[in-house]
Amino acid sequence: MLGRVVIAIVLQVFLLVPVAWADEVPIVGMVTSVDAVTGTLVVESASRGKTRQVTIYIRSDSRVVRFERAPGGRNPSFTERATPLSEVQPGWVVSVKTRHEGDREIAEIVRVVQER
């Protein structure tokens, strides 16, 4: 009996670990819609061969950034520039670090990876 309990606990731990790791991975995909009024961003993300639409909520403490080339000589660098959500366009590729609040994905930082 004790052996079955130990096996059940070990299985539960191993089944829960991938879920914890999944929360650490940013959501990467193409923006399909932006609503600056409601503060939402819909991203089409592909994972494990499946495509899904993820609605991401932008709050006042969320950051949206774009990279721009800093002036320089031979090796110009890039700097992050804060960008209002209203400037983000469908078709752009973003990487979003989120946190969960209930069943919602709340953006901590949205990084524009590619503008199309």
C-alpha positions in Angstrom: 0.0 0.0 0.0 2.8 2.4 1.0 4.5 1.7 -2.3 1.4 2.7 -4.3 1.2 5.9 -2.4 4.8 6.7 -3.1 4.4 5.9 -6.8 1.3 8.1 -7.0 3.1 11.0 -5.4 6.1 10.6 -7.7 3.8 10.5 -10.8 2.0 13.6 -9.7 5.3 15.5 -9.2 6.5 14.5 -12.7 3.2 15.4 -14.3 3.1 18.8 -12.7 6.7 19.8 -13.5 6.1 20.4 -17.3 3.3 22.7 -16.4 5.6 24.8 -14.2 8.2 24.9 -17.0 5.6 26.0 -19.5 4.8 29.1 -17.5 8.4 30.2 -17.8 8.4 30.2 -21.6 7.4 33.4 -23.3 4.6 33.4 -25.8 6.1 34.1 -29.3 4.0 34.6 -32.4 2.4 37.0 -34.9 0.0 39.7 -33.7 -3.4 39.2 -35.3 -5.3 42.0 -33.6 -4.7 45.0 -31.2 -7.3 46.8 -29.2 -5.7 49.8 -27.4 -9.0 50.8 -25.9 -9.6 47.5 -24.0 -5.8 46.9 -23.7 -5.7 43.5 -25.4 -3.4 41.9 -27.9 -4.2 38.7 -29.7 -1.1 36.6 -30.7 -1.2 33.6 -33.0 1.4 31.2 -31.5 2.5 27.8 -32.7 3.7 25.1 -30.2 4.2 21.4 -30.7 2.7 21.6 -34.2 -0.5 23.3 -33.1 -1.5 26.9 -33.6 -3.5 28.8 -31.0 -4.9 32.3 -30.6 -3.8 33.8 -27.2 -5.5 36.9 -25.9 -3.0 38.9 -23.8 -4.1 41.7 -21.5 -2.0 44.8 -21.2 -2.1 46.6 -17.8 -0.7 49.9 -16.7 2.4 48.1 -15.3 3.0 46.2 -18.6 5.8 47.3 -20.8 5.7 47.3 -24.6 9.1 47.9 -26.3 10.6 48.0 -29.7 14.3 47.8 -30.6 15.9 50.7 -32.5 19.4 51.1 -33.7 21.5 53.4 -31.6 23.8 55.7 -33.6 27.3 54.5 -33.6 30.4 53.7 -35.7 31.2 50.3 -36.9 29.3 48.3 -34.3 26.0 50.1 -33.7 23.9 48.7 -30.9 20.2 48.4 -30.3 18.2 50.0 -27.5 14.8 49.3 -26.2 12.3 52.1 -26.7 8.9 52.1 -24.9 6.1 52.0 -27.4 2.4 52.6 -26.9 0.1 49.6 -27.6 -1.6 51.6 -30.2 1.5 51.5 -32.4 1.7 47.7 -32.5 0.4 46.4 -35.8 -1.1 43.1 -36.9 1.5 41.1 -38.7 4.3 42.0 -36.3 6.1 39.2 -34.5 6.3 39.6 -30.7 7.7 37.8 -27.7 5.6 38.2 -24.6 6.4 37.4 -21.0 3.2 36.9 -19.1 1.8 36.0 -15.7 -1.4 34.2 -15.0 -4.4 35.8 -13.2 -7.2 33.3 -13.2 -7.6 32.2 -16.8 -6.0 35.4 -18.3 -2.5 36.0 -19.6 -1.3 39.4 -18.3 1.6 40.9 -20.1 4.7 41.8 -18.1 6.7 42.8 -21.1 5.9 42.7 -24.9 9.0 42.8 -27.1 8.5 43.5 -30.8 10.8 41.1 -32.5 10.0 41.9 -36.2 7.9 44.6 -37.8 6.3 43.7 -41.1 
